[in-house]
Amino acid sequence: MTISMTKHTLKKLETLAKELGYKVRYEKGNFQSGYCLVEHQRVAIVNKFFDTEGRINVLLDILSQYRTSEGERKPVLDDTSTKLWKDLRPFLGIKEDEEE
């Protein structure tokens, strides 16, 4: 699978991340992008100075680490996000049984 590095793809990844329970924030500063847990909430912080390709790569890296916690309800995704997530999982190295 190839990922097109466009603003449209970035928007789809942002929507997917939000539906998976991440709050996506763009902040300025000299830091490595990534995500953290703040009071049991997933927060993805992306350097606002990154270009579209950099933002997409950071979101893909964050999504590759996504797993539901034990007892956590499976997120409800819209049709577009469901298809994108299914297409991305092998690309991100997430096996079918790892997500659940």
N, CA, C and O atoms as a GROMACS GRO file, in nm:
protein
  400
    1MET      N    1   0.084  -0.118   0.000
    1MET     CA    2   0.000   0.000   0.000
    1MET      C    3   0.089   0.124   0.000
    1MET      O    4   0.189   0.130   0.071
    2THR      N    5   0.052   0.221  -0.079
    2THR     CA    6   0.123   0.348  -0.077
    2THR      C    7   0.028   0.455  -0.023
    2THR      O    8  -0.093   0.450  -0.043
    3ILE      N    9   0.087   0.548   0.046
    3ILE     CA   10   0.010   0.657   0.104
    3ILE      C   11   0.044   0.784   0.028
    3ILE      O   12   0.160   0.820   0.014
    4SER      N   13  -0.059   0.851  -0.024
    4SER     CA   14  -0.033   0.978  -0.092
    4SER      C   15  -0.017   1.087   0.014
    4SER      O   16  -0.095   1.095   0.109
    5MET      N   17   0.083   1.168  -0.003
    5MET     CA   18   0.117   1.271   0.096
    5MET      C   19   0.046   1.402   0.061
    5MET      O   20   0.109   1.501   0.024
    6THR      N   21  -0.087   1.400   0.073
    6THR     CA   22  -0.168   1.517   0.039
    6THR      C   23  -0.244   1.566   0.162
    6THR      O   24  -0.256   1.495   0.262
    7LYS      N   25  -0.294   1.687   0.151
    7LYS     CA   26  -0.374   1.743   0.261
    7LYS      C   27  -0.501   1.661   0.282
    7LYS      O   28  -0.550   1.650   0.394
    8HIS      N   29  -0.554   1.605   0.174
    8HIS     CA   30  -0.674   1.522   0.185
    8HIS      C   31  -0.645   1.397   0.270
    8HIS      O   32  -0.725   1.360   0.355
    9THR      N   33  -0.531   1.333   0.247
    9THR     CA   34  -0.491   1.217   0.326
    9THR      C   35  -0.470   1.258   0.471
    9THR      O   36  -0.510   1.185   0.562
   10LEU      N   37  -0.408   1.372   0.493
   10LEU     CA   38  -0.386   1.421   0.629
   10LEU      C   39  -0.519   1.439   0.700
   10LEU      O   40  -0.533   1.400   0.816
   11LYS      N   41  -0.616   1.497   0.634
   11LYS     CA   42  -0.749   1.518   0.693
   11LYS      C   43  -0.813   1.384   0.730
   11LYS      O   44  -0.873   1.371   0.837
   12LYS      N   45  -0.802   1.284   0.641
   12LYS     CA   46  -0.859   1.152   0.669
   12LYS      C   47  -0.790   1.088   0.790
   12LYS      O   48  -0.856   1.026   0.873
   13LEU      N   49  -0.658   1.103   0.801
   13LEU     CA   50  -0.585   1.048   0.915
   13LEU      C   51  -0.621   1.120   1.044
   13LEU      O   52  -0.633   1.056   1.149
   14GLU      N   53  -0.640   1.252   1.039
   14GLU     CA   54  -0.682   1.327   1.157
   14GLU      C   55  -0.820   1.279   1.204
   14GLU      O   56  -0.842   1.261   1.324
   15THR      N   57  -0.910   1.260   1.110
   15THR     CA   58  -1.044   1.212   1.144
   15THR      C   59  -1.037   1.072   1.205
   15THR      O   60  -1.103   1.046   1.306
   16LEU      N   61  -0.959   0.984   1.145
   16LEU     CA   62  -0.943   0.849   1.198
   16LEU      C   63  -0.887   0.853   1.340
   16LEU      O   64  -0.937   0.785   1.429
   17ALA      N   65  -0.783   0.933   1.362
   17ALA     CA   66  -0.722   0.944   1.494
   17ALA      C   67  -0.825   0.991   1.597
   17ALA      O   68  -0.831   0.938   1.708
   18LYS      N   69  -0.904   1.090   1.561
   18LYS     CA   70  -1.007   1.140   1.653
   18LYS      C   71  -1.110   1.033   1.684
   18LYS      O   72  -1.151   1.018   1.799
   19GLU      N   73  -1.151   0.957   1.583
   19GLU     CA   74  -1.249   0.851   1.605
   19GLU      C   75  -1.192   0.736   1.688
   19GLU      O   76  -1.266   0.664   1.754
   20LEU      N   77  -1.060   0.719   1.685
   20LEU     CA   78  -0.995   0.617   1.768
   20LEU      C   79  -0.969   0.667   1.910
   20LEU      O   80  -0.916   0.594   1.993
   21GLY      N   81  -1.005   0.791   1.937
   21GLY     CA   82  -0.995   0.843   2.073
   21GLY      C   83  -0.879   0.937   2.099
   21GLY      O   84  -0.853   0.971   2.215
   22TYR      N   85  -0.808   0.979   1.995
   22TYR     CA   86  -0.698   1.073   2.012
   22TYR      C   87  -0.748   1.216   1.997
   22TYR      O   88  -0.835   1.244   1.915
   23LYS      N   89  -0.693   1.305   2.076
   23LYS     CA   90  -0.712   1.448   2.054
   23LYS      C   91  -0.586   1.493   1.981
   23LYS      O   92  -0.476   1.486   2.036
   24VAL      N   93  -0.601   1.540   1.858
   24VAL     CA   94  -0.487   1.580   1.776
   24VAL      C   95  -0.466   1.730   1.794
   24VAL      O   96  -0.556   1.810   1.771
   25ARG      N   97  -0.344   1.766   1.835
   25ARG     CA   98  -0.308   1.906   1.855
   25ARG      C   99  -0.183   1.940   1.776
   25ARG      O  100  -0.090   1.859   1.769
   26TYR      N  101  -0.181   2.058   1.717
   26TYR     CA  102  -0.063   2.108   1.648
   26TYR      C  103  -0.005   2.221   1.733
   26TYR      O  104  -0.071   2.323   1.756
   27GLU      N  105   0.117   2.202   1.778
   27GLU     CA  106   0.183   2.299   1.866
   27GLU      C  107   0.317   2.338   1.807
   27GLU      O  108   0.378   2.261   1.734
   28LYS      N  109   0.361   2.458   1.839
   28LYS     CA  110   0.493   2.501   1.790
   28LYS      C  111   0.596   2.480   1.900
   28LYS      O  112   0.566   2.486   2.019
   29GLY      N  113   0.717   2.455   1.857
   29GLY     CA  114   0.824   2.435   1.952
   29GLY      C  115   0.930   2.342   1.897
   29GLY      O  116   0.914   2.284   1.789
   30ASN      N  117   1.036   2.330   1.971
   30ASN     CA  118   1.146   2.242   1.933
   30ASN      C  119   1.131   2.111   2.009
   30ASN      O  120   1.192   2.093   2.114
   31PHE      N  121   1.050   2.020   1.956
   31PHE     CA  122   1.024   1.894   2.024
   31PHE      C  123   0.996   1.785   1.923
   31PHE      O  124   0.965   1.811   1.807
   32GLN      N  125   1.007   1.662   1.969
   32GLN     CA  126   0.970   1.547   1.887
   32GLN      C  127   0.819   1.530   1.897
   32GLN      O  128   0.763   1.538   2.006
   33SER      N  129   0.754   1.506   1.785
   33SER     CA  130   0.610   1.482   1.787
   33SER      C  131   0.583   1.344   1.842
   33SER      O  132   0.670   1.257   1.843
   34GLY      N  133   0.462   1.325   1.886
   34GLY     CA  134   0.425   1.195   1.938
   34GLY      C  135   0.293   1.205   2.010
   34GLY      O  136   0.212   1.295   1.984
   35TYR      N  137   0.271   1.111   2.101
   35TYR     CA  138   0.148   1.118   2.176
   35TYR      C  139   0.177   1.088   2.321
   35TYR      O  140   0.280   1.029   2.355
   36CYS      N  141   0.084   1.128   2.405
   36CYS     CA  142   0.099   1.101   2.548
   36CYS      C  143  -0.039   1.077   2.606
   36CYS      O  144  -0.141   1.107   2.544
   37LEU      N  145  -0.041   1.022   2.726
   37LEU     CA  146  -0.166   1.004   2.799
   37LEU      C  147  -0.175   1.111   2.905
   37LEU      O  148  -0.086   1.123   2.990
   38VAL      N  149  -0.281   1.189   2.901
   38VAL     CA  150  -0.305   1.292   3.000
   38VAL      C  151  -0.437   1.258   3.067
   38VAL      O  152  -0.544   1.268   3.006
   39GLU      N  153  -0.427   1.218   3.193
   39GLU     CA  154  -0.547   1.178   3.267
   39GLU      C  155  -0.631   1.080   3.185
   39GLU      O  156  -0.752   1.098   3.168
   40HIS      N  157  -0.567   0.976   3.137
   40HIS     CA  158  -0.631   0.866   3.063
   40HIS      C  159  -0.691   0.909   2.929
   40HIS      O  160  -0.778   0.840   2.876
   41GLN      N  161  -0.646   1.021   2.875
   41GLN     CA  162  -0.689   1.064   2.742
   41GLN      C  163  -0.569   1.055   2.649
   41GLN      O  164  -0.457   1.089   2.687
   42ARG      N  165  -0.593   1.010   2.527
   42ARG     CA  166  -0.486   1.004   2.427
   42ARG      C  167  -0.473   1.140   2.360
   42ARG      O  168  -0.569   1.192   2.304
   43VAL      N  169  -0.355   1.196   2.367
   43VAL     CA  170  -0.330   1.326   2.305
   43VAL      C  171  -0.214   1.310   2.207
   43VAL      O  172  -0.104   1.270   2.245
   44ALA      N  173  -0.240   1.342   2.081
   44ALA     CA  174  -0.135   1.339   1.978
   44ALA      C  175  -0.091   1.482   1.954
   44ALA      O  176  -0.170   1.567   1.914
   45ILE      N  177   0.037   1.508   1.978
   45ILE     CA  178   0.089   1.642   1.960
   45ILE      C  179   0.186   1.639   1.841
   45ILE      O  180   0.283   1.564   1.840
   46VAL      N  181   0.156   1.723   1.742
   46VAL     CA  182   0.234   1.728   1.619
   46VAL      C  183   0.294   1.868   1.607
   46VAL      O  184   0.227   1.968   1.632
   47ASN      N  185   0.420   1.873   1.570
   47ASN     CA  186   0.487   2.001   1.552
   47ASN      C  187   0.418   2.077   1.438
   47ASN      O  188   0.410   2.029   1.326
   48LYS      N  189   0.369   2.196   1.470
   48LYS     CA  190   0.293   2.273   1.372
   48LYS      C  191   0.379   2.321   1.254
   48LYS      O  192   0.326   2.362   1.152
   49PHE      N  193   0.512   2.316   1.269
   49PHE     CA  194   0.601   2.359   1.162
   49PHE      C  195   0.631   2.247   1.062
   49PHE      O  196   0.697   2.270   0.961
   50PHE      N  197   0.584   2.124   1.089
   50PHE     CA  198   0.603   2.015   0.995
   50PHE      C  199   0.521   2.040   0.870
   50PHE      O  200   0.412   2.097   0.877
   51ASP      N  201   0.574   1.998   0.756
   51ASP     CA  202   0.496   2.005   0.633
   51ASP      C  203   0.394   1.891   0.631
   51ASP      O  204   0.389   1.810   0.723
   52THR      N  205   0.314   1.886   0.526
   52THR     CA  206   0.209   1.784   0.517
   52THR      C  207   0.265   1.643   0.529
   52THR      O  208   0.209   1.560   0.602
   53GLU      N  209   0.373   1.614   0.460
   53GLU     CA  210   0.433   1.481   0.465
   53GLU      C  211   0.480   1.448   0.607
   53GLU      O  212   0.459   1.336   0.654
   54GLY      N  213   0.541   1.542   0.674
   54GLY     CA  214   0.587   1.520   0.811
   54GLY      C  215   0.471   1.494   0.905
   54GLY      O  216   0.479   1.407   0.992
   55ARG      N  217   0.363   1.568   0.889
   55ARG     CA  218   0.244   1.548   0.973
   55ARG      C  219   0.183   1.411   0.950
   55ARG      O  220   0.143   1.343   1.045
   56ILE      N  221   0.175   1.370   0.823
   56ILE     CA  222   0.121   1.238   0.791
   56ILE      C  223   0.208   1.129   0.854
   56ILE      O  224   0.155   1.035   0.913
   57ASN      N  225   0.339   1.141   0.840
   57ASN     CA  226   0.428   1.040   0.897
   57ASN      C  227   0.416   1.029   1.048
   57ASN      O  228   0.420   0.920   1.104
   58VAL      N  229   0.400   1.143   1.116
   58VAL     CA  230   0.382   1.142   1.261
   58VAL      C  231   0.252   1.072   1.298
   58VAL      O  232   0.249   0.989   1.388
   59LEU      N  233   0.144   1.106   1.229
   59LEU     CA  234   0.015   1.043   1.259
   59LEU      C  235   0.019   0.893   1.231
   59LEU      O  236  -0.038   0.814   1.306
   60LEU      N  237   0.086   0.853   1.123
   60LEU     CA  238   0.099   0.710   1.095
   60LEU      C  239   0.178   0.640   1.206
   60LEU      O  240   0.142   0.529   1.246
   61ASP      N  241   0.283   0.704   1.255
   61ASP     CA  242   0.362   0.647   1.364
   61ASP      C  243   0.277   0.632   1.490
   61ASP      O  244   0.283   0.529   1.558
   62ILE      N  245   0.199   0.733   1.521
   62ILE     CA  246   0.113   0.730   1.639
   62ILE      C  247   0.007   0.620   1.622
   62ILE      O  248  -0.016   0.542   1.715
   63LEU      N  249  -0.056   0.614   1.506
   63LEU     CA  250  -0.160   0.513   1.482
   63LEU      C  251  -0.104   0.371   1.486
   63LEU      O  252  -0.175   0.277   1.520
   64SER      N  253   0.024   0.355   1.450
   64SER     CA  254   0.084   0.221   1.452
   64SER      C  255   0.095   0.168   1.594
   64SER      O  256   0.108   0.047   1.614
   65GLN      N  257   0.089   0.255   1.693
   65GLN     CA  258   0.099   0.215   1.833
   65GLN      C  259  -0.038   0.196   1.898
   65GLN      O  260  -0.047   0.160   2.016
   66TYR      N  261  -0.145   0.219   1.822
   66TYR     CA  262  -0.280   0.211   1.878
   66TYR      C  263  -0.319   0.067   1.911
   66TYR      O  264  -0.305  -0.023   1.828
   67ARG      N  265  -0.365   0.048   2.030
   67ARG     CA  266  -0.424  -0.079   2.073
   67ARG      C  267  -0.535  -0.043   2.172
   67ARG      O  268  -0.522   0.054   2.247
   68THR      N  269  -0.644  -0.118   2.172
   68THR     CA  270  -0.746  -0.094   2.273
   68THR      C  271  -0.700  -0.159   2.402
   68THR      O  272  -0.643  -0.268   2.402
   69SER      N  273  -0.727  -0.092   2.511
   69SER     CA  274  -0.692  -0.145   2.643
   69SER      C  275  -0.796  -0.246   2.686
   69SER      O  276  -0.909  -0.246   2.637
   70GLU      N  277  -0.756  -0.333   2.776
   70GLU     CA  278  -0.850  -0.432   2.828
   70GLU      C  279  -0.966  -0.360   2.895
   70GLU      O  280  -0.945  -0.271   2.977
   71GLY      N  281  -1.086  -0.397   2.860
   71GLY     CA  282  -1.206  -0.336   2.916
   71GLY      C  283  -1.249  -0.209   2.842
   71GLY      O  284  -1.357  -0.156   2.868
   72GLU      N  285  -1.168  -0.163   2.750
   72GLU     CA  286  -1.202  -0.044   2.672
   72GLU      C  287  -1.295  -0.083   2.559
   72GLU      O  288  -1.276  -0.185   2.493
   73ARG      N  289  -1.396  -0.002   2.537
   73ARG     CA  290  -1.488  -0.030   2.427
   73ARG      C  291  -1.421  -0.002   2.294
   73ARG      O  292  -1.342   0.091   2.279
   74LYS      N  293  -1.455  -0.086   2.198
   74LYS     CA  294  -1.402  -0.068   2.063
   74LYS      C  295  -1.463   0.059   2.004
   74LYS      O  296  -1.584   0.081   2.016
   75PRO      N  297  -1.382   0.143   1.940
   75PRO     CA  298  -1.435   0.270   1.887
   75PRO      C  299  -1.532   0.247   1.772
   75PRO      O  300  -1.521   0.149   1.698
   76VAL      N  301  -1.626   0.339   1.758
   76VAL     CA  302  -1.720   0.335   1.646
   76VAL      C  303  -1.666   0.428   1.539
   76VAL      O  304  -1.653   0.548   1.560
   77LEU      N  305  -1.635   0.370   1.424
   77LEU     CA  306  -1.578   0.446   1.312
   77LEU      C  307  -1.682   0.462   1.203
   77LEU      O  308  -1.765   0.373   1.181
   78ASP      N  309  -1.678   0.575   1.133
   78ASP     CA  310  -1.767   0.588   1.018
   78ASP      C  311  -1.713   0.501   0.904
   78ASP      O  312  -1.604   0.445   0.915
   79ASP      N  313  -1.787   0.490   0.796
   79ASP     CA  314  -1.750   0.399   0.687
   79ASP      C  315  -1.614   0.432   0.626
   79ASP      O  316  -1.534   0.342   0.599
   80THR      N  317  -1.587   0.560   0.605
   80THR     CA  318  -1.459   0.600   0.545
   80THR      C  319  -1.343   0.564   0.637
   80THR      O  320  -1.242   0.511   0.591
   81SER      N  321  -1.358   0.592   0.766
   81SER     CA  322  -1.252   0.561   0.862
   81SER      C  323  -1.234   0.411   0.878
   81SER      O  324  -1.121   0.364   0.895
   82THR      N  325  -1.342   0.335   0.875
   82THR     CA  326  -1.334   0.190   0.887
   82THR      C  327  -1.252   0.133   0.772
   82THR      O  328  -1.164   0.049   0.793
   83LYS      N  329  -1.280   0.178   0.649
   83LYS     CA  330  -1.205   0.130   0.534
   83LYS      C  331  -1.058   0.170   0.544
   83LYS      O  332  -0.969   0.088   0.520
   84LEU      N  333  -1.032   0.296   0.580
   84LEU     CA  334  -0.895   0.343   0.593
   84LEU      C  335  -0.821   0.264   0.700
   84LEU      O  336  -0.706   0.224   0.678
   85TRP      N  337  -0.883   0.239   0.813
   85TRP     CA  338  -0.819   0.165   0.922
   85TRP      C  339  -0.786   0.022   0.880
   85TRP      O  340  -0.678  -0.028   0.909
   86LYS      N  341  -0.880  -0.043   0.811
   86LYS     CA  342  -0.854  -0.179   0.763
   86LYS      C  343  -0.740  -0.182   0.661
   86LYS      O  344  -0.660  -0.275   0.661
   87ASP      N  345  -0.733  -0.081   0.576
   87ASP     CA  346  -0.626  -0.073   0.477
   87ASP      C  347  -0.491  -0.042   0.542
   87ASP      O  348  -0.388  -0.092   0.498
   88LEU      N  349  -0.493   0.039   0.647
   88LEU     CA  350  -0.369   0.081   0.712
   88LEU      C  351  -0.308  -0.024   0.804
   88LEU      O  352  -0.186  -0.030   0.818
   89ARG      N  353  -0.390  -0.106   0.868
   89ARG     CA  354  -0.339  -0.200   0.969
   89ARG      C  355  -0.223  -0.285   0.920
   89ARG      O  356  -0.122  -0.291   0.989
   90PRO      N  357  -0.231  -0.350   0.804
   90PRO     CA  358  -0.114  -0.428   0.758
   90PRO      C  359   0.007  -0.338   0.730
   90PRO      O  360   0.121  -0.376   0.759
   91PHE      N  361  -0.017  -0.220   0.675
   91PHE     CA  362   0.088  -0.124   0.647
   91PHE      C  363   0.158  -0.079   0.776
   91PHE      O  364   0.279  -0.056   0.777
   92LEU      N  365   0.081  -0.068   0.884
   92LEU     CA  366   0.134  -0.024   1.012
   92LEU      C  367   0.188  -0.140   1.096
   92LEU      O  368   0.246  -0.118   1.203
   93GLY      N  369   0.169  -0.262   1.047
   93GLY     CA  370   0.219  -0.379   1.120
   93GLY      C  371   0.128  -0.424   1.233
   93GLY      O  372   0.173  -0.490   1.326
   94ILE      N  373   0.000  -0.388   1.225
   94ILE     CA  374  -0.096  -0.427   1.327
   94ILE      C  375  -0.170  -0.551   1.278
   94ILE      O  376  -0.234  -0.549   1.173
   95LYS      N  377  -0.160  -0.658   1.355
   95LYS     CA  378  -0.229  -0.780   1.319
   95LYS      C  379  -0.374  -0.771   1.365
   95LYS      O  380  -0.407  -0.695   1.456
   96GLU      N  381  -0.459  -0.848   1.301
   96GLU     CA  382  -0.602  -0.849   1.330
   96GLU      C  383  -0.630  -0.872   1.478
   96GLU      O  384  -0.714  -0.804   1.538
   97ASP      N  385  -0.559  -0.969   1.539
   97ASP     CA  386  -0.586  -1.004   1.678
   97ASP      C  387  -0.521  -0.908   1.778
   97ASP      O  388  -0.557  -0.910   1.896
   98GLU      N  389  -0.429  -0.824   1.735
   98GLU     CA  390  -0.362  -0.730   1.826
   98GLU      C  391  -0.453  -0.614   1.864
   98GLU      O  392  -0.441  -0.560   1.974
   99GLU      N  393  -0.543  -0.577   1.775
   99GLU     CA  394  -0.625  -0.461   1.800
   99GLU      C  395  -0.727  -0.486   1.909
   99GLU      O  396  -0.758  -0.395   1.986
  100GLU      N  397  -0.778  -0.605   1.918
  100GLU     CA  398  -0.888  -0.634   2.010
  100GLU      C  399  -0.840  -0.653   2.151
  100GLU      O  400  -0.920  -0.678   2.240
   0.00000   0.00000   0.00000
